[in-house]
Amino acid sequence: MQAGTQTAADMKIPKHELFESKFEGIFKTNYRTSHNAANRAGYHSGLE
């Protein structure tokens, strides 16, 4: 990513993790709840 050659697929994990982090902070939830919310919102990590 530092070289600026990332693809859309490379951005899946960071977007997923950012959503999880913000969701946990706003709603004071646990990891599993925020993970499921990220997936429902369309931010799949591509690791499952």
N, CA, C and O atoms as CSV, one atom per row, in Angstrom:
chain,resi,resn,atom,element,x,y,z
A,1,MET,N,N,0.814,-1.189,0.000
A,1,MET,CA,C,0.000,0.000,0.000
A,1,MET,C,C,0.859,1.255,0.000
A,1,MET,O,O,0.465,2.288,-0.540
A,2,GLN,N,N,2.004,1.159,0.594
A,2,GLN,CA,C,2.865,2.323,0.646
A,2,GLN,C,C,3.270,2.785,-0.751
A,2,GLN,O,O,3.442,3.981,-0.988
A,3,ALA,N,N,3.420,1.842,-1.666
A,3,ALA,CA,C,3.811,2.177,-3.028
A,3,ALA,C,C,2.642,2.725,-3.843
A,3,ALA,O,O,2.838,3.243,-4.942
A,4,GLY,N,N,1.429,2.611,-3.307
A,4,GLY,CA,C,0.262,3.119,-4.002
A,4,GLY,C,C,-0.267,2.187,-5.079
A,4,GLY,O,O,-0.980,2.615,-5.986
A,5,THR,N,N,0.082,0.922,-4.975
A,5,THR,CA,C,-0.345,-0.039,-5.996
A,5,THR,C,C,-1.420,-0.987,-5.482
A,5,THR,O,O,-1.611,-2.066,-6.042
A,6,GLN,N,N,-2.120,-0.598,-4.426
A,6,GLN,CA,C,-3.139,-1.473,-3.860
A,6,GLN,C,C,-4.333,-1.609,-4.784
A,6,GLN,O,O,-4.627,-0.733,-5.597
A,7,THR,N,N,-4.999,-2.719,-4.632
A,7,THR,CA,C,-6.207,-2.982,-5.406
A,7,THR,C,C,-7.418,-2.835,-4.489
A,7,THR,O,O,-7.275,-2.658,-3.280
A,8,ALA,N,N,-8.596,-2.909,-5.072
A,8,ALA,CA,C,-9.821,-2.847,-4.264
A,8,ALA,C,C,-9.846,-3.995,-3.259
A,8,ALA,O,O,-10.298,-3.820,-2.128
A,9,ALA,N,N,-9.365,-5.163,-3.666
A,9,ALA,CA,C,-9.335,-6.321,-2.763
A,9,ALA,C,C,-8.398,-6.072,-1.575
A,9,ALA,O,O,-8.668,-6.528,-0.464
A,10,ASP,N,N,-7.304,-5.353,-1.812
A,10,ASP,CA,C,-6.363,-5.047,-0.730
A,10,ASP,C,C,-6.989,-4.148,0.327
A,10,ASP,O,O,-6.550,-4.146,1.478
A,11,MET,N,N,-7.993,-3.396,-0.044
A,11,MET,CA,C,-8.611,-2.448,0.872
A,11,MET,C,C,-9.742,-3.048,1.688
A,11,MET,O,O,-10.288,-2.373,2.560
A,12,LYS,N,N,-10.109,-4.297,1.431
A,12,LYS,CA,C,-11.210,-4.924,2.156
A,12,LYS,C,C,-10.935,-5.013,3.653
A,12,LYS,O,O,-11.782,-4.629,4.460
A,13,ILE,N,N,-9.774,-5.510,4.031
A,13,ILE,CA,C,-9.475,-5.698,5.451
A,13,ILE,C,C,-9.421,-4.359,6.192
A,13,ILE,O,O,-10.060,-4.229,7.236
A,14,PRO,N,N,-8.679,-3.349,5.689
A,14,PRO,CA,C,-8.668,-2.077,6.422
A,14,PRO,C,C,-10.054,-1.452,6.576
A,14,PRO,O,O,-10.375,-0.916,7.636
A,15,LYS,N,N,-10.871,-1.516,5.533
A,15,LYS,CA,C,-12.221,-0.944,5.629
A,15,LYS,C,C,-13.064,-1.710,6.638
A,15,LYS,O,O,-13.818,-1.112,7.406
A,16,HIS,N,N,-12.937,-3.039,6.636
A,16,HIS,CA,C,-13.664,-3.883,7.582
A,16,HIS,C,C,-13.237,-3.537,9.015
A,16,HIS,O,O,-14.080,-3.344,9.891
A,17,GLU,N,N,-11.946,-3.461,9.237
A,17,GLU,CA,C,-11.427,-3.180,10.581
A,17,GLU,C,C,-11.808,-1.780,11.051
A,17,GLU,O,O,-12.113,-1.588,12.228
A,18,LEU,N,N,-11.793,-0.815,10.160
A,18,LEU,CA,C,-12.188,0.548,10.536
A,18,LEU,C,C,-13.651,0.590,10.943
A,18,LEU,O,O,-14.010,1.224,11.935
A,19,PHE,N,N,-14.499,-0.092,10.169
A,19,PHE,CA,C,-15.915,-0.139,10.513
A,19,PHE,C,C,-16.086,-0.769,11.898
A,19,PHE,O,O,-16.803,-0.235,12.744
A,20,GLU,N,N,-15.423,-1.909,12.123
A,20,GLU,CA,C,-15.524,-2.588,13.427
A,20,GLU,C,C,-15.115,-1.660,14.561
A,20,GLU,O,O,-15.809,-1.556,15.572
A,21,SER,N,N,-14.002,-0.999,14.388
A,21,SER,CA,C,-13.485,-0.120,15.435
A,21,SER,C,C,-14.454,1.011,15.746
A,21,SER,O,O,-14.729,1.295,16.912
A,22,LYS,N,N,-14.965,1.649,14.713
A,22,LYS,CA,C,-15.912,2.747,14.932
A,22,LYS,C,C,-17.201,2.241,15.560
A,22,LYS,O,O,-17.750,2.882,16.456
A,23,PHE,N,N,-17.686,1.100,15.097
A,23,PHE,CA,C,-18.922,0.527,15.624
A,23,PHE,C,C,-18.767,0.207,17.114
A,23,PHE,O,O,-19.637,0.530,17.922
A,24,GLU,N,N,-17.643,-0.435,17.465
A,24,GLU,CA,C,-17.391,-0.765,18.874
A,24,GLU,C,C,-17.349,0.493,19.725
A,24,GLU,O,O,-17.909,0.522,20.820
A,25,GLY,N,N,-16.687,1.533,19.228
A,25,GLY,CA,C,-16.567,2.765,19.993
A,25,GLY,C,C,-17.897,3.478,20.177
A,25,GLY,O,O,-18.189,3.981,21.262
A,26,ILE,N,N,-18.693,3.524,19.138
A,26,ILE,CA,C,-19.973,4.234,19.206
A,26,ILE,C,C,-20.983,3.476,20.051
A,26,ILE,O,O,-21.652,4.057,20.905
A,27,PHE,N,N,-21.090,2.159,19.806
A,27,PHE,CA,C,-22.135,1.379,20.456
A,27,PHE,C,C,-21.653,0.586,21.668
A,27,PHE,O,O,-22.440,-0.113,22.306
A,28,LYS,N,N,-20.358,0.692,21.988
A,28,LYS,CA,C,-19.781,0.004,23.164
A,28,LYS,C,C,-20.093,-1.492,23.137
A,28,LYS,O,O,-20.564,-2.062,24.121
A,29,THR,N,N,-19.819,-2.114,21.988
A,29,THR,CA,C,-20.103,-3.531,21.811
A,29,THR,C,C,-18.820,-4.342,21.869
A,29,THR,O,O,-17.725,-3.793,21.989
A,30,ASN,N,N,-18.973,-5.651,21.783
A,30,ASN,CA,C,-17.816,-6.532,21.741
A,30,ASN,C,C,-17.394,-6.771,20.292
A,30,ASN,O,O,-18.035,-6.305,19.351
A,31,TYR,N,N,-16.297,-7.509,20.146
A,31,TYR,CA,C,-15.756,-7.765,18.806
A,31,TYR,C,C,-16.748,-8.494,17.912
A,31,TYR,O,O,-16.961,-8.087,16.770
A,32,ARG,N,N,-17.351,-9.553,18.405
A,32,ARG,CA,C,-18.229,-10.382,17.563
A,32,ARG,C,C,-19.402,-9.563,17.036
A,32,ARG,O,O,-19.766,-9.682,15.866
A,33,THR,N,N,-19.985,-8.746,17.880
A,33,THR,CA,C,-21.120,-7.917,17.460
A,33,THR,C,C,-20.691,-6.927,16.383
A,33,THR,O,O,-21.391,-6.753,15.385
A,34,SER,N,N,-19.556,-6.284,16.578
A,34,SER,CA,C,-19.095,-5.312,15.587
A,34,SER,C,C,-18.650,-6.002,14.299
A,34,SER,O,O,-18.832,-5.452,13.213
A,35,HIS,N,N,-18.076,-7.187,14.405
A,35,HIS,CA,C,-17.672,-7.959,13.230
A,35,HIS,C,C,-18.902,-8.313,12.394
A,35,HIS,O,O,-18.906,-8.129,11.177
A,36,ASN,N,N,-19.923,-8.810,13.040
A,36,ASN,CA,C,-21.154,-9.161,12.330
A,36,ASN,C,C,-21.799,-7.930,11.704
A,36,ASN,O,O,-22.328,-8.004,10.595
A,37,ALA,N,N,-21.759,-6.803,12.403
A,37,ALA,CA,C,-22.327,-5.564,11.870
A,37,ALA,C,C,-21.554,-5.118,10.630
A,37,ALA,O,O,-22.159,-4.669,9.656
A,38,ALA,N,N,-20.239,-5.236,10.654
A,38,ALA,CA,C,-19.424,-4.869,9.489
A,38,ALA,C,C,-19.800,-5.725,8.289
A,38,ALA,O,O,-19.936,-5.219,7.175
A,39,ASN,N,N,-19.964,-7.001,8.515
A,39,ASN,CA,C,-20.352,-7.892,7.419
A,39,ASN,C,C,-21.735,-7.547,6.887
A,39,ASN,O,O,-21.946,-7.522,5.674
A,40,ARG,N,N,-22.683,-7.280,7.791
A,40,ARG,CA,C,-24.039,-6.922,7.360
A,40,ARG,C,C,-24.044,-5.621,6.560
A,40,ARG,O,O,-24.857,-5.440,5.653
A,41,ALA,N,N,-23.128,-4.721,6.909
A,41,ALA,CA,C,-23.051,-3.427,6.222
A,41,ALA,C,C,-22.307,-3.526,4.889
A,41,ALA,O,O,-22.198,-2.539,4.163
A,42,GLY,N,N,-21.799,-4.712,4.570
A,42,GLY,CA,C,-21.114,-4.897,3.293
A,42,GLY,C,C,-19.610,-4.759,3.350
A,42,GLY,O,O,-18.944,-4.782,2.315
A,43,TYR,N,N,-19.068,-4.616,4.542
A,43,TYR,CA,C,-17.618,-4.493,4.701
A,43,TYR,C,C,-17.029,-5.859,5.077
A,43,TYR,O,O,-16.598,-6.077,6.210
A,44,HIS,N,N,-17.021,-6.757,4.109
A,44,HIS,CA,C,-16.477,-8.089,4.337
A,44,HIS,C,C,-14.956,-8.035,4.277
A,44,HIS,O,O,-14.382,-7.331,3.447
A,45,SER,N,N,-14.315,-8.780,5.158
A,45,SER,CA,C,-12.858,-8.762,5.187
A,45,SER,C,C,-12.247,-9.615,4.085
A,45,SER,O,O,-11.100,-9.405,3.693
A,46,GLY,N,N,-13.008,-10.568,3.593
A,46,GLY,CA,C,-12.479,-11.468,2.583
A,46,GLY,C,C,-11.710,-12.623,3.175
A,46,GLY,O,O,-11.147,-13.430,2.435
A,47,LEU,N,N,-11.670,-12.726,4.496
A,47,LEU,CA,C,-10.922,-13.787,5.172
A,47,LEU,C,C,-11.790,-14.976,5.547
A,47,LEU,O,O,-11.264,-16.054,5.827
A,48,GLU,N,N,-13.085,-14.809,5.558
A,48,GLU,CA,C,-13.976,-15.891,5.975
A,48,GLU,C,C,-14.159,-16.905,4.870
A,48,GLU,O,O,-14.879,-17.887,5.047
